[in-house]
Amino acid sequence: MDVAFECAGQQETIDECVELLRPGGKLILTGIPRFERIYLAIDKIRRKEITIVNIRRQNEFTQKAVDLIASGKLNVDFMITHHFRLEQTKQAFELVSGYRDGVIKAMISP
């Protein structure tokens, strides 16, 4: 993978992004961690020469991500770990806000 967008703000997803990136890849940090510090596997980042970009409001990157997903060049289905019906919206938000049950992304379908 050439670019990885970390959007969950979780240590586990940051680590997974580093693993997935090819040498010379870019790690885009957009997630907001619930803690003061994150840790980076500096040995892997250095060896792979990964560029880290921190984005506060996804300025100029959101549309690029949407275009990649829409074109089919970027498959994000693997990130959806939980599915909910519309009437289960409250449960979905409670699960995600509490980071329970290994949730990465929850999909609410009408």
N, C-alpha and C positions, 0 to 999 in steps of 0.2 A: 504494500500500500504506500502510495506517495504522500498522502495527506491524511491525517486522522484528526477529527474534531472531537474533543472531549467535552461533553455537554452536561454531564451528570454531577460534576464536582466531587467525585468519589476517588479515593486512592486506588481502588481496584481497577477503575476504568482508565485512569492515567497510566497505570502499569501495563494494562492490556494494549493501550495505544502504542506505547514504546515497543512492545513485543511485535506488534503488527507492522510497524513502519519499516520500510526498506532503507538501506543506506542513503543518506541525503534527504530523507523525508522530513515533513513538517508536522509538528505536533501543535495543533491549534487548541488552546485552553479557553473555553467559553463558560464552562460550568463554574458555579459558585460553591466552593467548599464550605461546609458547616464548621470547619476548624481553622485555626490561624495559620497552620503550616501544612504543606504537602511535601512529599519526598520523591525525589527523582533518582532512578537508577543511573547515576552519572557515568558509570563504566559503560553501560550499553548506549547511552546517549552520545558519549564521546566517540566510542568505536563506530557507531553508525553515522556520526556527524549529523545528528538530528537538530533541526532548527526549531526553537520553541517560540510560539507567538501567543501572547496573552491578549485577549480581546475582551474589553469590558462590555461593549454593546454590539458586538458583531458587525461593526461598521464596515461596509463594503464586502463582507464575507457571506452574509446570509443568502443573497441572491445567487452567488456562485454555488453554494451548497444545494439550494433548491433546484438549480439548473442541472447539476450533476445527478441528483436523484431522479428528476423528471426524465432525463435522457436515458436512464437505465445504466449509466456508467458507474453509479454508486448504489450498491444494494445495502439498505439499512434494515431490512426485515429482521435480521438476527438480533437486533437490539430490543425488539418488542418481546418482553418476557411475560407479560400478563395481558389478557384480553377481558374486557368488561362490556356488558350491554349498557345502553343509555341509562336505564333505571338504576344501574349500579355505580353511577358517577361518584356519589359520596364515598363509597368503599374504595374506589380507584384512587381518589385524591388522598384518602387517609393512608392507604398503602404506600403511595409514592412519598407523601410528606414525612412518613415515618421511616422510609428506607427499609421496609420490612420484606421478608420472604425473597431476598435476592433480587428485588426489582431493579431493572435498568430503565425501561420505558413501559408504560401501560397504554394500551390502545382502547379507547372507548368508541364503540360502534353503535350507530342508531339501529 
